[in-house]
């Protein structure tokens, strides 16, 4: 394969089957317009694994496409450049989407951690009034036993 063929194969993402089809159609075009060029059409159809009628249909379409490209070269060039630009934008958008997915996962994980922390704090807050009541009762007992005042005066001060 020539260097230009390798470059076109890479640029167009061509498979081995694509290359066989292209070269066989090219041979069919030569055979159709030059009397002694190449192999007979039936042999070319066999190479492609199609019936001769199918080869003729594909040959007509290929010739029609090549003529259209020749007549509308600037339009095709513009379309190709637009397509390449859209492909680049598509790749950029795909990268952005994956980055956004990663950010959403980080935010989701942070939210889950915050919710766990909130539940822990809510549990602690629900325990605090009971703990405060127990601490008040202990404080009253300690102050009463130390002789610092009556239970009534201690409760009034705490209130």
Phi and psi in radians as a Rosetta constraint file:
Dihedral C 1 N 2 CA 2 C 2 CIRCULARHARMONIC -1.316 0.35
Dihedral N 2 CA 2 C 2 N 3 CIRCULARHARMONIC 2.844 0.35
Dihedral C 2 N 3 CA 3 C 3 CIRCULARHARMONIC -1.043 0.35
Dihedral N 3 CA 3 C 3 N 4 CIRCULARHARMONIC -0.725 0.35
Dihedral C 3 N 4 CA 4 C 4 CIRCULARHARMONIC -1.131 0.35
Dihedral N 4 CA 4 C 4 N 5 CIRCULARHARMONIC -0.628 0.35
Dihedral C 4 N 5 CA 5 C 5 CIRCULARHARMONIC -1.123 0.35
Dihedral N 5 CA 5 C 5 N 6 CIRCULARHARMONIC -0.723 0.35
Dihedral C 5 N 6 CA 6 C 6 CIRCULARHARMONIC -1.092 0.35
Dihedral N 6 CA 6 C 6 N 7 CIRCULARHARMONIC -0.756 0.35
Dihedral C 6 N 7 CA 7 C 7 CIRCULARHARMONIC -1.102 0.35
Dihedral N 7 CA 7 C 7 N 8 CIRCULARHARMONIC -0.792 0.35
Dihedral C 7 N 8 CA 8 C 8 CIRCULARHARMONIC -1.126 0.35
Dihedral N 8 CA 8 C 8 N 9 CIRCULARHARMONIC -0.690 0.35
Dihedral C 8 N 9 CA 9 C 9 CIRCULARHARMONIC -1.041 0.35
Dihedral N 9 CA 9 C 9 N 10 CIRCULARHARMONIC -0.752 0.35
Dihedral C 9 N 10 CA 10 C 10 CIRCULARHARMONIC -1.214 0.35
Dihedral N 10 CA 10 C 10 N 11 CIRCULARHARMONIC -0.805 0.35
Dihedral C 10 N 11 CA 11 C 11 CIRCULARHARMONIC -1.068 0.35
Dihedral N 11 CA 11 C 11 N 12 CIRCULARHARMONIC -0.718 0.35
Dihedral C 11 N 12 CA 12 C 12 CIRCULARHARMONIC -1.653 0.35
Dihedral N 12 CA 12 C 12 N 13 CIRCULARHARMONIC -0.036 0.35
Dihedral C 12 N 13 CA 13 C 13 CIRCULARHARMONIC 1.041 0.35
Dihedral N 13 CA 13 C 13 N 14 CIRCULARHARMONIC 0.826 0.35
Dihedral C 13 N 14 CA 14 C 14 CIRCULARHARMONIC -1.471 0.35
Dihedral N 14 CA 14 C 14 N 15 CIRCULARHARMONIC 2.456 0.35
Dihedral C 14 N 15 CA 15 C 15 CIRCULARHARMONIC -1.643 0.35
Dihedral N 15 CA 15 C 15 N 16 CIRCULARHARMONIC 3.030 0.35
Dihedral C 15 N 16 CA 16 C 16 CIRCULARHARMONIC -1.087 0.35
Dihedral N 16 CA 16 C 16 N 17 CIRCULARHARMONIC -0.665 0.35
Dihedral C 16 N 17 CA 17 C 17 CIRCULARHARMONIC -1.122 0.35
Dihedral N 17 CA 17 C 17 N 18 CIRCULARHARMONIC -0.682 0.35
Dihedral C 17 N 18 CA 18 C 18 CIRCULARHARMONIC -1.068 0.35
Dihedral N 18 CA 18 C 18 N 19 CIRCULARHARMONIC -0.746 0.35
Dihedral C 18 N 19 CA 19 C 19 CIRCULARHARMONIC -1.161 0.35
Dihedral N 19 CA 19 C 19 N 20 CIRCULARHARMONIC -0.731 0.35
Dihedral C 19 N 20 CA 20 C 20 CIRCULARHARMONIC -1.054 0.35
Dihedral N 20 CA 20 C 20 N 21 CIRCULARHARMONIC -0.776 0.35
Dihedral C 20 N 21 CA 21 C 21 CIRCULARHARMONIC -1.084 0.35
Dihedral N 21 CA 21 C 21 N 22 CIRCULARHARMONIC -0.816 0.35
Dihedral C 21 N 22 CA 22 C 22 CIRCULARHARMONIC -1.073 0.35
Dihedral N 22 CA 22 C 22 N 23 CIRCULARHARMONIC -0.809 0.35
Dihedral C 22 N 23 CA 23 C 23 CIRCULARHARMONIC -1.178 0.35
Dihedral N 23 CA 23 C 23 N 24 CIRCULARHARMONIC -0.640 0.35
Dihedral C 23 N 24 CA 24 C 24 CIRCULARHARMONIC -1.198 0.35
Dihedral N 24 CA 24 C 24 N 25 CIRCULARHARMONIC -0.713 0.35
Dihedral C 24 N 25 CA 25 C 25 CIRCULARHARMONIC -1.112 0.35
Dihedral N 25 CA 25 C 25 N 26 CIRCULARHARMONIC -0.682 0.35
Dihedral C 25 N 26 CA 26 C 26 CIRCULARHARMONIC -1.087 0.35
Dihedral N 26 CA 26 C 26 N 27 CIRCULARHARMONIC -0.731 0.35
Dihedral C 26 N 27 CA 27 C 27 CIRCULARHARMONIC -1.111 0.35
Dihedral N 27 CA 27 C 27 N 28 CIRCULARHARMONIC -0.675 0.35
Dihedral C 27 N 28 CA 28 C 28 CIRCULARHARMONIC -1.147 0.35
Dihedral N 28 CA 28 C 28 N 29 CIRCULARHARMONIC -0.665 0.35
Dihedral C 28 N 29 CA 29 C 29 CIRCULARHARMONIC -1.107 0.35
Dihedral N 29 CA 29 C 29 N 30 CIRCULARHARMONIC -0.792 0.35
Dihedral C 29 N 30 CA 30 C 30 CIRCULARHARMONIC -1.047 0.35
Dihedral N 30 CA 30 C 30 N 31 CIRCULARHARMONIC -0.778 0.35
Dihedral C 30 N 31 CA 31 C 31 CIRCULARHARMONIC -1.121 0.35
Dihedral N 31 CA 31 C 31 N 32 CIRCULARHARMONIC -0.619 0.35
Dihedral C 31 N 32 CA 32 C 32 CIRCULARHARMONIC -1.225 0.35
Dihedral N 32 CA 32 C 32 N 33 CIRCULARHARMONIC -0.535 0.35
Dihedral C 32 N 33 CA 33 C 33 CIRCULARHARMONIC -1.921 0.35
Dihedral N 33 CA 33 C 33 N 34 CIRCULARHARMONIC -0.245 0.35
Dihedral C 33 N 34 CA 34 C 34 CIRCULARHARMONIC -2.141 0.35
Dihedral N 34 CA 34 C 34 N 35 CIRCULARHARMONIC 2.169 0.35
Dihedral C 34 N 35 CA 35 C 35 CIRCULARHARMONIC -0.978 0.35
Dihedral N 35 CA 35 C 35 N 36 CIRCULARHARMONIC -0.873 0.35
Dihedral C 35 N 36 CA 36 C 36 CIRCULARHARMONIC -1.855 0.35
Dihedral N 36 CA 36 C 36 N 37 CIRCULARHARMONIC 0.365 0.35
Dihedral C 36 N 37 CA 37 C 37 CIRCULARHARMONIC -1.550 0.35
Dihedral N 37 CA 37 C 37 N 38 CIRCULARHARMONIC 2.167 0.35
Dihedral C 37 N 38 CA 38 C 38 CIRCULARHARMONIC 1.257 0.35
Dihedral N 38 CA 38 C 38 N 39 CIRCULARHARMONIC -2.852 0.35
Dihedral C 38 N 39 CA 39 C 39 CIRCULARHARMONIC -1.495 0.35
Dihedral N 39 CA 39 C 39 N 40 CIRCULARHARMONIC 2.816 0.35
Dihedral C 39 N 40 CA 40 C 40 CIRCULARHARMONIC -1.129 0.35
Dihedral N 40 CA 40 C 40 N 41 CIRCULARHARMONIC 2.718 0.35
Dihedral C 40 N 41 CA 41 C 41 CIRCULARHARMONIC -1.056 0.35
Dihedral N 41 CA 41 C 41 N 42 CIRCULARHARMONIC -0.656 0.35
Dihedral C 41 N 42 CA 42 C 42 CIRCULARHARMONIC -1.092 0.35
Dihedral N 42 CA 42 C 42 N 43 CIRCULARHARMONIC -0.677 0.35
Dihedral C 42 N 43 CA 43 C 43 CIRCULARHARMONIC -1.143 0.35
Dihedral N 43 CA 43 C 43 N 44 CIRCULARHARMONIC -0.738 0.35
Dihedral C 43 N 44 CA 44 C 44 CIRCULARHARMONIC -1.123 0.35
Dihedral N 44 CA 44 C 44 N 45 CIRCULARHARMONIC -0.699 0.35
Dihedral C 44 N 45 CA 45 C 45 CIRCULARHARMONIC -1.097 0.35
Dihedral N 45 CA 45 C 45 N 46 CIRCULARHARMONIC -0.706 0.35
Dihedral C 45 N 46 CA 46 C 46 CIRCULARHARMONIC -1.119 0.35
Dihedral N 46 CA 46 C 46 N 47 CIRCULARHARMONIC -0.702 0.35
Dihedral C 46 N 47 CA 47 C 47 CIRCULARHARMONIC -1.015 0.35
Dihedral N 47 CA 47 C 47 N 48 CIRCULARHARMONIC -0.717 0.35
Dihedral C 47 N 48 CA 48 C 48 CIRCULARHARMONIC -1.403 0.35
Dihedral N 48 CA 48 C 48 N 49 CIRCULARHARMONIC -0.252 0.35
Dihedral C 48 N 49 CA 49 C 49 CIRCULARHARMONIC 1.315 0.35
Dihedral N 49 CA 49 C 49 N 50 CIRCULARHARMONIC 0.576 0.35
Dihedral C 49 N 50 CA 50 C 50 CIRCULARHARMONIC -2.239 0.35
Dihedral N 50 CA 50 C 50 N 51 CIRCULARHARMONIC 2.905 0.35
Dihedral C 50 N 51 CA 51 C 51 CIRCULARHARMONIC -1.297 0.35
Dihedral N 51 CA 51 C 51 N 52 CIRCULARHARMONIC 2.674 0.35
Dihedral C 51 N 52 CA 52 C 52 CIRCULARHARMONIC -0.981 0.35
Dihedral N 52 CA 52 C 52 N 53 CIRCULARHARMONIC -0.631 0.35
Dihedral C 52 N 53 CA 53 C 53 CIRCULARHARMONIC -1.102 0.35
Dihedral N 53 CA 53 C 53 N 54 CIRCULARHARMONIC -0.682 0.35
Dihedral C 53 N 54 CA 54 C 54 CIRCULARHARMONIC -1.156 0.35
Dihedral N 54 CA 54 C 54 N 55 CIRCULARHARMONIC -0.696 0.35
Dihedral C 54 N 55 CA 55 C 55 CIRCULARHARMONIC -1.084 0.35
Dihedral N 55 CA 55 C 55 N 56 CIRCULARHARMONIC -0.739 0.35
Dihedral C 55 N 56 CA 56 C 56 CIRCULARHARMONIC -1.101 0.35
Dihedral N 56 CA 56 C 56 N 57 CIRCULARHARMONIC -0.700 0.35
Dihedral C 56 N 57 CA 57 C 57 CIRCULARHARMONIC -1.096 0.35
Dihedral N 57 CA 57 C 57 N 58 CIRCULARHARMONIC -0.812 0.35
Dihedral C 57 N 58 CA 58 C 58 CIRCULARHARMONIC -1.116 0.35
Dihedral N 58 CA 58 C 58 N 59 CIRCULARHARMONIC -0.655 0.35
Dihedral C 58 N 59 CA 59 C 59 CIRCULARHARMONIC -1.108 0.35
Dihedral N 59 CA 59 C 59 N 60 CIRCULARHARMONIC -0.785 0.35
Dihedral C 59 N 60 CA 60 C 60 CIRCULARHARMONIC -1.046 0.35
Dihedral N 60 CA 60 C 60 N 61 CIRCULARHARMONIC -0.786 0.35
Dihedral C 60 N 61 CA 61 C 61 CIRCULARHARMONIC -1.125 0.35
Dihedral N 61 CA 61 C 61 N 62 CIRCULARHARMONIC -0.718 0.35
Dihedral C 61 N 62 CA 62 C 62 CIRCULARHARMONIC -1.120 0.35
Dihedral N 62 CA 62 C 62 N 63 CIRCULARHARMONIC -0.767 0.35
Dihedral C 62 N 63 CA 63 C 63 CIRCULARHARMONIC -1.110 0.35
Dihedral N 63 CA 63 C 63 N 64 CIRCULARHARMONIC -0.758 0.35
Dihedral C 63 N 64 CA 64 C 64 CIRCULARHARMONIC -1.071 0.35
Dihedral N 64 CA 64 C 64 N 65 CIRCULARHARMONIC -0.745 0.35
Dihedral C 64 N 65 CA 65 C 65 CIRCULARHARMONIC -1.139 0.35
Dihedral N 65 CA 65 C 65 N 66 CIRCULARHARMONIC -0.742 0.35
Dihedral C 65 N 66 CA 66 C 66 CIRCULARHARMONIC -1.138 0.35
Dihedral N 66 CA 66 C 66 N 67 CIRCULARHARMONIC -0.713 0.35
Dihedral C 66 N 67 CA 67 C 67 CIRCULARHARMONIC -1.144 0.35
Dihedral N 67 CA 67 C 67 N 68 CIRCULARHARMONIC -0.736 0.35
Dihedral C 67 N 68 CA 68 C 68 CIRCULARHARMONIC -1.058 0.35
Dihedral N 68 CA 68 C 68 N 69 CIRCULARHARMONIC -0.758 0.35
Dihedral C 68 N 69 CA 69 C 69 CIRCULARHARMONIC -1.073 0.35
Dihedral N 69 CA 69 C 69 N 70 CIRCULARHARMONIC -0.741 0.35
Dihedral C 69 N 70 CA 70 C 70 CIRCULARHARMONIC -1.085 0.35
Dihedral N 70 CA 70 C 70 N 71 CIRCULARHARMONIC -0.736 0.35
Dihedral C 70 N 71 CA 71 C 71 CIRCULARHARMONIC -1.322 0.35
Dihedral N 71 CA 71 C 71 N 72 CIRCULARHARMONIC -0.472 0.35
Dihedral C 71 N 72 CA 72 C 72 CIRCULARHARMONIC -2.114 0.35
Dihedral N 72 CA 72 C 72 N 73 CIRCULARHARMONIC 0.686 0.35
Dihedral C 72 N 73 CA 73 C 73 CIRCULARHARMONIC -0.989 0.35
Dihedral N 73 CA 73 C 73 N 74 CIRCULARHARMONIC -0.793 0.35
Dihedral C 73 N 74 CA 74 C 74 CIRCULARHARMONIC -1.141 0.35
Dihedral N 74 CA 74 C 74 N 75 CIRCULARHARMONIC -0.670 0.35
Dihedral C 74 N 75 CA 75 C 75 CIRCULARHARMONIC -1.124 0.35
Dihedral N 75 CA 75 C 75 N 76 CIRCULARHARMONIC -0.708 0.35
Dihedral C 75 N 76 CA 76 C 76 CIRCULARHARMONIC -1.155 0.35
Dihedral N 76 CA 76 C 76 N 77 CIRCULARHARMONIC -0.751 0.35
Dihedral C 76 N 77 CA 77 C 77 CIRCULARHARMONIC -1.055 0.35
Dihedral N 77 CA 77 C 77 N 78 CIRCULARHARMONIC -0.752 0.35
Dihedral C 77 N 78 CA 78 C 78 CIRCULARHARMONIC -1.099 0.35
Dihedral N 78 CA 78 C 78 N 79 CIRCULARHARMONIC -0.783 0.35
Dihedral C 78 N 79 CA 79 C 79 CIRCULARHARMONIC -1.095 0.35
Dihedral N 79 CA 79 C 79 N 80 CIRCULARHARMONIC -0.700 0.35
Dihedral C 79 N 80 CA 80 C 80 CIRCULARHARMONIC -1.129 0.35
Dihedral N 80 CA 80 C 80 N 81 CIRCULARHARMONIC -0.761 0.35
Dihedral C 80 N 81 CA 81 C 81 CIRCULARHARMONIC -1.147 0.35
Dihedral N 81 CA 81 C 81 N 82 CIRCULARHARMONIC -0.662 0.35
Dihedral C 81 N 82 CA 82 C 82 CIRCULARHARMONIC -1.130 0.35
Dihedral N 82 CA 82 C 82 N 83 CIRCULARHARMONIC -0.721 0.35
Dihedral C 82 N 83 CA 83 C 83 CIRCULARHARMONIC -1.093 0.35
Dihedral N 83 CA 83 C 83 N 84 CIRCULARHARMONIC -0.761 0.35
Dihedral C 83 N 84 CA 84 C 84 CIRCULARHARMONIC -1.112 0.35
Dihedral N 84 CA 84 C 84 N 85 CIRCULARHARMONIC -0.688 0.35
Dihedral C 84 N 85 CA 85 C 85 CIRCULARHARMONIC -1.094 0.35
Dihedral N 85 CA 85 C 85 N 86 CIRCULARHARMONIC -0.735 0.35
Dihedral C 85 N 86 CA 86 C 86 CIRCULARHARMONIC -1.155 0.35
Dihedral N 86 CA 86 C 86 N 87 CIRCULARHARMONIC -0.648 0.35
Dihedral C 86 N 87 CA 87 C 87 CIRCULARHARMONIC -1.124 0.35
Dihedral N 87 CA 87 C 87 N 88 CIRCULARHARMONIC -0.716 0.35
Dihedral C 87 N 88 CA 88 C 88 CIRCULARHARMONIC -1.088 0.35
Dihedral N 88 CA 88 C 88 N 89 CIRCULARHARMONIC -0.803 0.35
Dihedral C 88 N 89 CA 89 C 89 CIRCULARHARMONIC -1.080 0.35
Dihedral N 89 CA 89 C 89 N 90 CIRCULARHARMONIC -0.674 0.35
Dihedral C 89 N 90 CA 90 C 90 CIRCULARHARMONIC -1.085 0.35
Dihedral N 90 CA 90 C 90 N 91 CIRCULARHARMONIC -0.736 0.35
Dihedral C 90 N 91 CA 91 C 91 CIRCULARHARMONIC -1.137 0.35
Dihedral N 91 CA 91 C 91 N 92 CIRCULARHARMONIC -0.731 0.35
Dihedral C 91 N 92 CA 92 C 92 CIRCULARHARMONIC -1.098 0.35
Dihedral N 92 CA 92 C 92 N 93 CIRCULARHARMONIC -0.750 0.35
Dihedral C 92 N 93 CA 93 C 93 CIRCULARHARMONIC -1.128 0.35
Dihedral N 93 CA 93 C 93 N 94 CIRCULARHARMONIC -0.657 0.35
Dihedral C 93 N 94 CA 94 C 94 CIRCULARHARMONIC -1.099 0.35
Dihedral N 94 CA 94 C 94 N 95 CIRCULARHARMONIC -0.700 0.35
Dihedral C 94 N 95 CA 95 C 95 CIRCULARHARMONIC -1.132 0.35
Dihedral N 95 CA 95 C 95 N 96 CIRCULARHARMONIC -0.742 0.35
Dihedral C 95 N 96 CA 96 C 96 CIRCULARHARMONIC -1.110 0.35
Dihedral N 96 CA 96 C 96 N 97 CIRCULARHARMONIC -0.716 0.35
Dihedral C 96 N 97 CA 97 C 97 CIRCULARHARMONIC -1.081 0.35
Dihedral N 97 CA 97 C 97 N 98 CIRCULARHARMONIC -0.757 0.35
Dihedral C 97 N 98 CA 98 C 98 CIRCULARHARMONIC -1.152 0.35
Dihedral N 98 CA 98 C 98 N 99 CIRCULARHARMONIC -0.637 0.35
Dihedral C 98 N 99 CA 99 C 99 CIRCULARHARMONIC -1.157 0.35
Dihedral N 99 CA 99 C 99 N 100 CIRCULARHARMONIC -0.699 0.35
Dihedral C 99 N 100 CA 100 C 100 CIRCULARHARMONIC -1.152 0.35
Dihedral N 100 CA 100 C 100 N 101 CIRCULARHARMONIC -0.660 0.35
Dihedral C 100 N 101 CA 101 C 101 CIRCULARHARMONIC -1.075 0.35
Dihedral N 101 CA 101 C 101 N 102 CIRCULARHARMONIC -0.731 0.35
Dihedral C 101 N 102 CA 102 C 102 CIRCULARHARMONIC -1.111 0.35
Dihedral N 102 CA 102 C 102 N 103 CIRCULARHARMONIC -0.733 0.35
Dihedral C 102 N 103 CA 103 C 103 CIRCULARHARMONIC -1.122 0.35
Dihedral N 103 CA 103 C 103 N 104 CIRCULARHARMONIC -0.722 0.35
Dihedral C 103 N 104 CA 104 C 104 CIRCULARHARMONIC -1.089 0.35
Dihedral N 104 CA 104 C 104 N 105 CIRCULARHARMONIC -0.696 0.35
Dihedral C 104 N 105 CA 105 C 105 CIRCULARHARMONIC -1.118 0.35
Dihedral N 105 CA 105 C 105 N 106 CIRCULARHARMONIC -0.736 0.35
Dihedral C 105 N 106 CA 106 C 106 CIRCULARHARMONIC -1.092 0.35
Dihedral N 106 CA 106 C 106 N 107 CIRCULARHARMONIC -0.769 0.35
Dihedral C 106 N 107 CA 107 C 107 CIRCULARHARMONIC -1.139 0.35
Dihedral N 107 CA 107 C 107 N 108 CIRCULARHARMONIC -0.698 0.35
Dihedral C 107 N 108 CA 108 C 108 CIRCULARHARMONIC -1.087 0.35
Dihedral N 108 CA 108 C 108 N 109 CIRCULARHARMONIC -0.747 0.35
Dihedral C 108 N 109 CA 109 C 109 CIRCULARHARMONIC -1.149 0.35
Dihedral N 109 CA 109 C 109 N 110 CIRCULARHARMONIC -0.715 0.35
Dihedral C 109 N 110 CA 110 C 110 CIRCULARHARMONIC -1.130 0.35
Dihedral N 110 CA 110 C 110 N 111 CIRCULARHARMONIC -0.688 0.35
Dihedral C 110 N 111 CA 111 C 111 CIRCULARHARMONIC -1.119 0.35
Dihedral N 111 CA 111 C 111 N 112 CIRCULARHARMONIC -0.749 0.35
Dihedral C 111 N 112 CA 112 C 112 CIRCULARHARMONIC -1.088 0.35
Dihedral N 112 CA 112 C 112 N 113 CIRCULARHARMONIC -0.721 0.35
Dihedral C 112 N 113 CA 113 C 113 CIRCULARHARMONIC -1.128 0.35
Dihedral N 113 CA 113 C 113 N 114 CIRCULARHARMONIC -0.723 0.35
Dihedral C 113 N 114 CA 114 C 114 CIRCULARHARMONIC -1.133 0.35
Dihedral N 114 CA 114 C 114 N 115 CIRCULARHARMONIC -0.667 0.35
Dihedral C 114 N 115 CA 115 C 115 CIRCULARHARMONIC -1.154 0.35
Dihedral N 115 CA 115 C 115 N 116 CIRCULARHARMONIC -0.693 0.35
Dihedral C 115 N 116 CA 116 C 116 CIRCULARHARMONIC -1.090 0.35
Dihedral N 116 CA 116 C 116 N 117 CIRCULARHARMONIC -0.759 0.35
Dihedral C 116 N 117 CA 117 C 117 CIRCULARHARMONIC -1.127 0.35
Dihedral N 117 CA 117 C 117 N 118 CIRCULARHARMONIC -0.702 0.35
Dihedral C 117 N 118 CA 118 C 118 CIRCULARHARMONIC -1.085 0.35
Dihedral N 118 CA 118 C 118 N 119 CIRCULARHARMONIC -0.766 0.35
Dihedral C 118 N 119 CA 119 C 119 CIRCULARHARMONIC -1.079 0.35
Dihedral N 119 CA 119 C 119 N 120 CIRCULARHARMONIC -0.724 0.35
Dihedral C 119 N 120 CA 120 C 120 CIRCULARHARMONIC -1.093 0.35
Dihedral N 120 CA 120 C 120 N 121 CIRCULARHARMONIC -0.747 0.35
Dihedral C 120 N 121 CA 121 C 121 CIRCULARHARMONIC -1.155 0.35
Dihedral N 121 CA 121 C 121 N 122 CIRCULARHARMONIC -0.686 0.35
Dihedral C 121 N 122 CA 122 C 122 CIRCULARHARMONIC -1.100 0.35
Dihedral N 122 CA 122 C 122 N 123 CIRCULARHARMONIC -0.707 0.35
Dihedral C 122 N 123 CA 123 C 123 CIRCULARHARMONIC -1.091 0.35
Dihedral N 123 CA 123 C 123 N 124 CIRCULARHARMONIC -0.758 0.35
Dihedral C 123 N 124 CA 124 C 124 CIRCULARHARMONIC -1.139 0.35
Dihedral N 124 CA 124 C 124 N 125 CIRCULARHARMONIC -0.721 0.35
Dihedral C 124 N 125 CA 125 C 125 CIRCULARHARMONIC -1.132 0.35
Dihedral N 125 CA 125 C 125 N 126 CIRCULARHARMONIC -0.670 0.35
Dihedral C 125 N 126 CA 126 C 126 CIRCULARHARMONIC -1.177 0.35
Dihedral N 126 CA 126 C 126 N 127 CIRCULARHARMONIC -0.467 0.35
Dihedral C 126 N 127 CA 127 C 127 CIRCULARHARMONIC -1.392 0.35
Dihedral N 127 CA 127 C 127 N 128 CIRCULARHARMONIC -0.466 0.35
Dihedral C 127 N 128 CA 128 C 128 CIRCULARHARMONIC -1.041 0.35
Dihedral N 128 CA 128 C 128 N 129 CIRCULARHARMONIC -0.783 0.35
Dihedral C 128 N 129 CA 129 C 129 CIRCULARHARMONIC -1.040 0.35
Dihedral N 129 CA 129 C 129 N 130 CIRCULARHARMONIC -0.715 0.35
Dihedral C 129 N 130 CA 130 C 130 CIRCULARHARMONIC -1.131 0.35
Dihedral N 130 CA 130 C 130 N 131 CIRCULARHARMONIC -0.730 0.35
Dihedral C 130 N 131 CA 131 C 131 CIRCULARHARMONIC -1.153 0.35
Dihedral N 131 CA 131 C 131 N 132 CIRCULARHARMONIC -0.662 0.35
Dihedral C 131 N 132 CA 132 C 132 CIRCULARHARMONIC -1.143 0.35
Dihedral N 132 CA 132 C 132 N 133 CIRCULARHARMONIC -0.709 0.35
Dihedral C 132 N 133 CA 133 C 133 CIRCULARHARMONIC -1.084 0.35
Dihedral N 133 CA 133 C 133 N 134 CIRCULARHARMONIC -0.779 0.35
Dihedral C 133 N 134 CA 134 C 134 CIRCULARHARMONIC -1.094 0.35
Dihedral N 134 CA 134 C 134 N 135 CIRCULARHARMONIC -0.741 0.35
Dihedral C 134 N 135 CA 135 C 135 CIRCULARHARMONIC -1.144 0.35
Dihedral N 135 CA 135 C 135 N 136 CIRCULARHARMONIC -0.670 0.35
Dihedral C 135 N 136 CA 136 C 136 CIRCULARHARMONIC -1.084 0.35
Dihedral N 136 CA 136 C 136 N 137 CIRCULARHARMONIC -0.791 0.35
Dihedral C 136 N 137 CA 137 C 137 CIRCULARHARMONIC -1.102 0.35
Dihedral N 137 CA 137 C 137 N 138 CIRCULARHARMONIC -0.703 0.35
Dihedral C 137 N 138 CA 138 C 138 CIRCULARHARMONIC -1.145 0.35
Dihedral N 138 CA 138 C 138 N 139 CIRCULARHARMONIC -0.728 0.35
Dihedral C 138 N 139 CA 139 C 139 CIRCULARHARMONIC -1.089 0.35
Dihedral N 139 CA 139 C 139 N 140 CIRCULARHARMONIC -0.740 0.35
Dihedral C 139 N 140 CA 140 C 140 CIRCULARHARMONIC -1.060 0.35
Dihedral N 140 CA 140 C 140 N 141 CIRCULARHARMONIC -0.780 0.35
Dihedral C 140 N 141 CA 141 C 141 CIRCULARHARMONIC -1.100 0.35
Dihedral N 141 CA 141 C 141 N 142 CIRCULARHARMONIC -0.794 0.35
Dihedral C 141 N 142 CA 142 C 142 CIRCULARHARMONIC -1.119 0.35
Dihedral N 142 CA 142 C 142 N 143 CIRCULARHARMONIC -0.786 0.35
Dihedral C 142 N 143 CA 143 C 143 CIRCULARHARMONIC -1.143 0.35
Dihedral N 143 CA 143 C 143 N 144 CIRCULARHARMONIC -0.659 0.35
Dihedral C 143 N 144 CA 144 C 144 CIRCULARHARMONIC -1.161 0.35
Dihedral N 144 CA 144 C 144 N 145 CIRCULARHARMONIC -0.760 0.35
Dihedral C 144 N 145 CA 145 C 145 CIRCULARHARMONIC -1.191 0.35
Dihedral N 145 CA 145 C 145 N 146 CIRCULARHARMONIC -0.524 0.35
Dihedral C 145 N 146 CA 146 C 146 CIRCULARHARMONIC -1.408 0.35
Dihedral N 146 CA 146 C 146 N 147 CIRCULARHARMONIC -0.090 0.35
Dihedral C 146 N 147 CA 147 C 147 CIRCULARHARMONIC 1.352 0.35
Dihedral N 147 CA 147 C 147 N 148 CIRCULARHARMONIC 0.484 0.35
Dihedral C 147 N 148 CA 148 C 148 CIRCULARHARMONIC -1.473 0.35
Dihedral N 148 CA 148 C 148 N 149 CIRCULARHARMONIC -0.230 0.35
Dihedral C 148 N 149 CA 149 C 149 CIRCULARHARMONIC 2.871 0.35
Dihedral N 149 CA 149 C 149 N 150 CIRCULARHARMONIC -3.136 0.35
Dihedral C 149 N 150 CA 150 C 150 CIRCULARHARMONIC -1.415 0.35
Dihedral N 150 CA 150 C 150 N 151 CIRCULARHARMONIC 2.845 0.35
Dihedral C 150 N 151 CA 151 C 151 CIRCULARHARMONIC -1.093 0.35
Dihedral N 151 CA 151 C 151 N 152 CIRCULARHARMONIC -0.681 0.35
Dihedral C 151 N 152 CA 152 C 152 CIRCULARHARMONIC -1.115 0.35
Dihedral N 152 CA 152 C 152 N 153 CIRCULARHARMONIC -0.771 0.35
Dihedral C 152 N 153 CA 153 C 153 CIRCULARHARMONIC -1.180 0.35
Dihedral N 153 CA 153 C 153 N 154 CIRCULARHARMONIC -0.634 0.35
Dihedral C 153 N 154 CA 154 C 154 CIRCULARHARMONIC -1.158 0.35
Dihedral N 154 CA 154 C 154 N 155 CIRCULARHARMONIC -0.742 0.35
Dihedral C 154 N 155 CA 155 C 155 CIRCULARHARMONIC -1.142 0.35
Dihedral N 155 CA 155 C 155 N 156 CIRCULARHARMONIC -0.694 0.35
Dihedral C 155 N 156 CA 156 C 156 CIRCULARHARMONIC -1.105 0.35
Dihedral N 156 CA 156 C 156 N 157 CIRCULARHARMONIC -0.726 0.35
Dihedral C 156 N 157 CA 157 C 157 CIRCULARHARMONIC -1.121 0.35
Dihedral N 157 CA 157 C 157 N 158 CIRCULARHARMONIC -0.759 0.35
Dihedral C 157 N 158 CA 158 C 158 CIRCULARHARMONIC -1.164 0.35
Dihedral N 158 CA 158 C 158 N 159 CIRCULARHARMONIC -0.588 0.35
